[in-house]
């Protein structure tokens, strides 16, 4: 990939992120981003929780960007598995959804 392609993709991703942080689930995203590594590690002792945490943030960002219904967001989180549901439960505004 050349530098121009990289810059184009980066601009697109930054625009998507801005839409997510301005979307319906912006508070939930902020809550997830505010969790400490210790809080996440309290769920499982291995690094799998960090990978799932990253996936959860991606799901909530995309749900916010496209204004996904809460019921659909709940389904997407549950599809990530029990660890994702537990992480979501640490954020009060997400806990109310899952």
C-alpha positions as CSV (number, residue, x, y, z in Angstrom):
1,X,0.0,0.0,0.0
2,X,1.4,3.4,-0.9
3,X,1.3,6.4,1.4
4,X,-1.6,8.1,-0.5
5,X,-3.8,5.0,-0.1
6,X,-2.9,4.9,3.6
7,X,-3.8,8.5,4.1
8,X,-7.1,8.0,2.2
9,X,-8.0,5.0,4.4
10,X,-7.0,7.0,7.5
11,X,-9.2,9.9,6.6
12,X,-12.2,7.6,6.0
13,X,-11.6,5.8,9.4
14,X,-11.4,9.2,11.2
15,X,-14.6,10.3,9.6
16,X,-16.3,7.1,10.7
17,X,-15.0,7.5,14.3
18,X,-16.3,11.1,14.4
19,X,-19.7,9.9,13.4
20,X,-19.6,7.2,16.1
21,X,-18.7,9.6,18.8
22,X,-21.5,11.9,17.7
23,X,-24.0,9.1,17.4
24,X,-26.7,7.7,19.7
25,X,-24.3,5.5,21.8
26,X,-21.6,8.2,22.4
27,X,-22.0,7.9,26.2
28,X,-21.6,4.1,26.0
29,X,-18.5,4.5,23.9
30,X,-17.0,7.0,26.4
31,X,-17.9,4.6,29.2
32,X,-16.1,1.7,27.5
33,X,-13.1,3.8,26.7
34,X,-12.9,4.8,30.4
35,X,-12.5,1.3,31.7
36,X,-9.1,0.5,33.1
37,X,-7.1,-2.5,32.2
38,X,-7.5,-3.7,35.8
39,X,-11.3,-3.5,35.4
40,X,-11.1,-5.5,32.2
41,X,-8.6,-8.0,33.6
42,X,-10.9,-8.7,36.5
43,X,-13.2,-10.6,34.1
44,X,-10.6,-13.0,32.8
45,X,-7.0,-13.4,33.6
46,X,-5.7,-13.9,30.1
47,X,-5.4,-11.5,27.2
48,X,-8.6,-12.7,25.4
49,X,-10.6,-10.2,27.3
50,X,-8.6,-7.3,25.7
51,X,-9.3,-8.7,22.3
52,X,-13.0,-9.0,23.1
53,X,-12.9,-5.5,24.7
54,X,-11.6,-4.1,21.4
55,X,-14.3,-6.0,19.4
56,X,-16.9,-4.6,21.8
57,X,-15.8,-1.1,21.3
58,X,-15.9,-1.6,17.5
59,X,-19.4,-3.0,17.7
60,X,-20.7,-0.1,19.9
61,X,-18.9,2.5,17.7
62,X,-20.5,1.1,14.5
63,X,-23.9,0.8,16.2
64,X,-23.6,4.5,17.2
65,X,-22.5,5.5,13.7
66,X,-25.5,3.9,12.1
67,X,-28.0,4.5,14.9
68,X,-28.7,0.8,15.5
69,X,-31.7,0.0,17.6
70,X,-30.9,-1.0,21.2
71,X,-32.3,-4.5,20.7
72,X,-30.0,-5.0,17.8
73,X,-27.0,-3.7,19.7
74,X,-27.8,-6.1,22.5
75,X,-27.9,-9.0,20.0
76,X,-24.5,-7.9,18.5
77,X,-22.9,-7.7,22.0
78,X,-24.3,-11.1,23.0
79,X,-22.9,-12.6,19.8
80,X,-19.4,-11.6,21.1
81,X,-20.0,-13.9,24.0
82,X,-20.1,-13.9,27.8
83,X,-16.9,-11.9,28.3
84,X,-18.3,-9.1,26.1
85,X,-21.5,-9.0,28.1
86,X,-19.6,-8.9,31.4
87,X,-17.4,-6.0,30.1
88,X,-20.5,-4.2,28.8
89,X,-22.0,-4.7,32.3
90,X,-19.2,-2.6,33.8
91,X,-20.6,0.5,32.0
92,X,-23.9,1.5,33.5
93,X,-25.4,2.8,30.3
94,X,-24.5,-0.4,28.5
95,X,-25.6,-2.6,31.4
96,X,-29.0,-1.2,31.0
97,X,-29.0,-2.5,27.4
98,X,-27.6,-6.0,28.0
